[in-house]
Amino acid sequence: MRLHTCLSLLVLPVFGLWASFAIGAKLDLGAIDPSQMAETYPDFDQSLNRAVVGVPGSMLASGKDFYGHYEDMKDLKFVKDKKAPVVVYMHGSGQAIDRSGDFPKLKWDYGYAEWVTQAGYIFVAPDSYGMKDRPSFSSPVPKENYEQVHNIRQAEIAQAAQSLVQQSYANTDEMYLLGVSEGAMAAARYHGKEFKGRLVLSWSCEPGYFTDYPKVGAGSKDPVLNIMGYRDFYFGKDAPYSTGYAKNTGNCAAHLSVGNYKNARVIIYPESGHGVSYNQHMKGDLLNFLSYWVGRKAE
């Protein structure tokens, strides 16, 4: 363990603490076909159509950053033959999109769309509540209720990935999957190969009230960034929502060590709780991870 030069930030090397958990045979973890989900939710495609997007001005003939919906991108005039890295963002539980202003944005003053777009990446945030009758919960509920939602989130990622790899503006060698809380579990669990790296924020890759099947679906060489608040109320070491899990450490280090994720990094903010998005170091840590890996081969 080493202390970062900035005293409010603690960085942990990845080391082994406990063995990975068995995966339930009845759970299609990380492998949910969006076409099958559409059979249950006929308007499932609205999750992507109504996704919040950001496109850097360097990609557009207008030269101005664009913020809107994914379905609007077909009307944009892109600079010919130019491609940009892509970040797909999976929001947390609850209604996460604010459409009260001139353009849609993330609620709670989350800065991810602006940070990523202004850094030259295309930002895509599926709206899990874009479809009608999407199940929701008020914790705590039985774990099968959570798994029903987790399956929907997996299908949302697959739907976004399948569309993005067909777009001429997307650098499909440089696609990254970012998630917060419920969305972080989705980003971690997804086992598709479309994404070069994962950013898992406010989820600890451990069993608890949210799931008995923690999983990282990325390949062992794939870059992974996990950022946790030491005081996380839901997924921290002593989180009241996850009592009875004595081996939990409150971060993904153990799981990533067991899986030999050599390009993984775990960061803990000692004074943060579940809301790591507001930590003063978040923007720098997130963008530094992305800029380090774009154009670099993961070996």
ABEGO torsion letter per residue (X at the ends): XBBBABAABBBBBBBBABBBBBBBAABBBGBBBAAAAAAABAAAAAAAAABBBBBBAAABAAGBBBBBBAAAAAABBBBBGBBBBBBBBBBBBEBABBAABABBBBBGGBAAAAAAAAAGBBBBBBBAAABBGBBBBBOBBBAAAAAAAAAAAAAAAAAAAAAAAABAABBAABBBBBBBEAAAAAAAABABAABABBBBBGBAGBBEAABABBBBABBAABBBBBBBBAABAAABAABAAABGBAABAGBAAAAAAAAGBAABBBBBBAABBABAAABAAAAAAAAAAAAAABGBBBX
